[in-house]
């Protein structure tokens, strides 16, 4: 769900939309790769972007 686009409702305290991770995932897929989130050994989350190497 974190890789899906979203927009905040009209009653939200801050305006905005969530495009960043959706665009990362889309571009990764277009280039034959993947984007995923993993637990970080330092705490929190880590974004892992995997792209294929040159052929």
HELIX and SHEET records of a PDB file:
HELIX    1   1 UNK A   20  UNK A   30  1                                  11    
SHEET    1   A 2 UNK A   6  UNK A   7  0                                        
SHEET    2   A 2 UNK A  17  UNK A  18 -1                                        
SHEET    1   B 2 UNK A  34  UNK A  39  0                                        
SHEET    2   B 2 UNK A  45  UNK A  50 -1                                        
END                                                                             
